[in-house]
Amino acid sequence: MSLIAASPEPVFFLVDLALYPRAHQQMFEVEDTPTYQLLYLQTPYRQHAQQGPLLTQPSTPRAQATAAQWVEQGVAIAIHADRPFTLLVDHLRSLTRIRRQKGPPALFRYADPRLYAGLESALSRDDITRLMGPARQMYGVAGGNAWSLESPSGQPYAPPGDDFMLTVAHEQAMQTWREGVFLQQLASEYALPVSCTATWLLQMKELALETEYARWEGCRILADSGHQSPLSPQQMDRLQDHAGPWQHMLSCLHELVTASPSVDKEMS
């Protein structure tokens, strides 16, 4: 069933070409003269326009059906807005760079559906107003689940003043969401309970693996080895005594869980 509900107002589609490079070509395959804009043009990132955000407003049933499929595949965002195309372009370009509560300003991948799935739980009313701009509703799919944002009612659109502020709470919410998706996918792939993969991730954090990538690789090593239980206190002690870069620690973990396999009890 399509996520795109019938609406009297225009429906636009926002695609991150770094996430789905074929969208630009497909847009021309289904519509001779599409209405679209490469949003990094007229910004300091114009040299990356072909790998950046693209906004399109399909005008034929075939083009609309194709764009709706992008949303369902998790590679595009549907935006309902009873406003001119150019106004939405200007608003989205205002999100290109953001301020951060902790850290320097950063490029904001506002066309990636996964971003909003992670942010959704931590957004205030003012945050939503700033992100939505002239749009009434935007929605997409990420991690196999649909998400949706609606503009707070009764607030007329005003051109943005300040850049969007990404707070510590926003970043924590995005990390929690990414971890949840990873743990669920790993558990499904190896027929494990999520409680098992979640415990592994906590143990990887205890080992002071500083990057998300390193912690996830540690969990995958355990899954690949056929492990079905947490690392024992003795195994954790041995790994915590390890000195060296994270790559060496993961090599040690691999040797530890494959060289002398023990009988693991499944986590209930």
N, C-alpha and C positions, 0 to 999 in steps of 0.2 A: 504494500500500500504506500502511495506517495506521501511524503511528509509535507508537500506543498499544498496547502489548503487554498480553495478558491477564494479570491480576494478582489474587491473592486479597485484596490489601489495597486500601483505598480509594484512588481517584484523584481529586485535586482539580485545578482549573484556575484559573490566575491570569492576569488580563487587565489591561492598562494601557488604561483608557478614553480617555486622551488619544491613544493610538495607534489604537484601534479603538472608536470611540464607540457603534457599533451593537450591541455585545455585550450591553449591559444589556437592550435591547429584545428581541433575539433569544432571550435566555435565557427570557423570559416567553412567547415565541411557541412554544417547544418543550416547555415544562413549566409546568403551572398554578401550582404552589407550589414554586419552586426554593429550595434551600438556598444562601444566598449572603450575603456581607457586603461593603459598601463600606468599604474599609479606612482611608480617611481620616477616617471618622466616629470620634469619641472621640479625635481628635488635634488639634493646633493648626491643621491644614489641612482641617478639616471642611467649610469653605465651598467647597472644591474637590473634594468627594467624587464628584461626577458626572464629573469628569475625571481621577480618580485610579485606584488599583488596586482591582480587584474579585476576590474569591475565591468560587468556586462549587463545589459538589459535586453534579453531575448524578445523578439517581436513575432515569431512564428511558433505554431504548436510544436513542431519538431525541435526547434532550438530550445523552447521552454522545457520539453521533456528531457532533453539531453542535460540541461543544467540541473534539473531536478534529480537526475541520476547521480550527478556529481555530489549533490548534498547527501544523498543516501549512502554513497560510497565513503563519505567522510573526508572529501577533498574540497568542499566548497561550503559557503555560508549563504543562506537565503536571507534577503533583507526586504522587508515591507516598508515602503516610505512613499507618502503622497507628496513628494517634493521633486524638483527637477534633478535630472541626472547630474548636472554640473555642480549642484549644491552638495550632493552626496560625495562627489569626487573631492571637492574642497575639504569637506569634513574628514574623510578618511586620510587624506594627505596630512592633515594636522596631527594624526596619530603616528606618523612615521618615527619620530623620536619621542621618548618619554623621560621624565625624571624618575629617579629611584630614591626611596627613603634611605637606603644604605647602599651606596655605590654610585658610580658616575652615570650620567645619562646613557641611554641605550637605544638601539634600534628595536622597534616593537613589531613583531610579526602578527599584525592585527588581522591578517587574512587566514590564519591557521585555525581551523575549527577546534583543535585541541587546546588552544589558549583559553577560550571561553569556558570550556568544560572544566578546566582547572580553576579558573578565577571565579566561576559562578557563585560558589558558596561564600566567598569573601567580599563580594562587591556591595558597597553601600549605595543608597539611592543616588547620591551625587556622582559616584563612580559610573553607574549605569547611564545616567544622563550624559556624562562626558563621552563615554564610549559610543553610545547610540547616536548622538547628534540629532539629525533630522529624521532618523528612522523610527518607526513605531515598534517594530519587532524584528528580531534576527534569531535564526536558529540553525542548528547543524547536528552532526553526529560525530562522536569521538569515542574511541575505546568501545565501540559497539553500542553506545547509549546516546539517546537524543538529549540535547540541551536547548534551552530557549531563554532569551532575554526580552523583556518588554520595557519600553520607555515609561517612566513614572507618569501617571495621568495628571493632566492639569498643568503641565509645565511646557510653555511655548518654547520653540527652538530659538536659541540665541547662539551666534557664532562663538566658538571657544575662545576663552581668554588665555588661560594657562595650559601648559602641557599636562597630559595625564600623569598622575603620580602613582608609581608602582610601589606599594608599601611592603614591609616585611611580612605582614599577614597575607598579602596577595601571593608573594613568592612561596611562602610556606604552604598555602592552599594548592598551588600548582604542583609543588613537589609531592605533597600527599596524594594528589590525584594521579600523577605519573606512577608513583610507587604502587598504588592500588591496581592500576591497569596492568603493570608489569607482573605483580604477584598473581593476579587472576589468570593471566595468560600463561605464566610458567606452570601454575598448578594444573591448568587444563591440558597443557601440552604433555605433561608427565603423569597425569592421573594422580595428582597429589592433593591433599586438603590444603586450602589456602592458609590454614593455621600453621602448616609446616613451612611453607615458603615465607610467611611473615616472620616466623621465628628465625629462619636463616638470615633474613635481611637485618633483623635486630642484632644478630651475632656479627654480621659483617661490619655494622656500625661500631660495635664494641672493639673490633680489631683495628679501628682507626683508619679504615680505608676511606680516604678523603673524598673521592669523586663518586658520583652516582654510577658512572660506568664501571668502576672497579668493584663496587658493592654488588651490582647486578651480575657481573661476571663471576663473582664468588658464589652467588646463589645458583647460577647456571652450572658451575663446576659440580656442586653438590647434587643437583638434579641429574646431570649426565652420569654421575658415578653410581646412580641407583640408590643413593641415600634416601631414607624416609624418616629421619629423626633429626633432632638438633645435634650439633657437635657436642661432644662430651666435655666436661670441665677440663679433663686432661688434654684433650685436643685443643681447646681454646687456650690453655696455658702455654702449650707448645707454640702455637701460632703467635701469641702475644709476646713471646720471647724472641720472635724473629726480628732481626734487624736488616733493613734494606728497603729498596723501593717496592712499591705495591705489586709490580709484576713478579718479583721474587716471592712475595708472600702468597700470591695466587698459585705460583708453581709449587710452593710448599704445601698449600691446601690440597692441590690436586694429588700430590704424592701421598699425603696423609690419608686421604679417603679412598685411594685406589690400591696402595701397596699392601696394606694389611686390613682387608675388609672385615668388619665386625658384623655381628648379627644385630640389626636394628629393629627396634620395635616401632611399628607404625604409630604415628600420632593419632590419637582419637579426637 
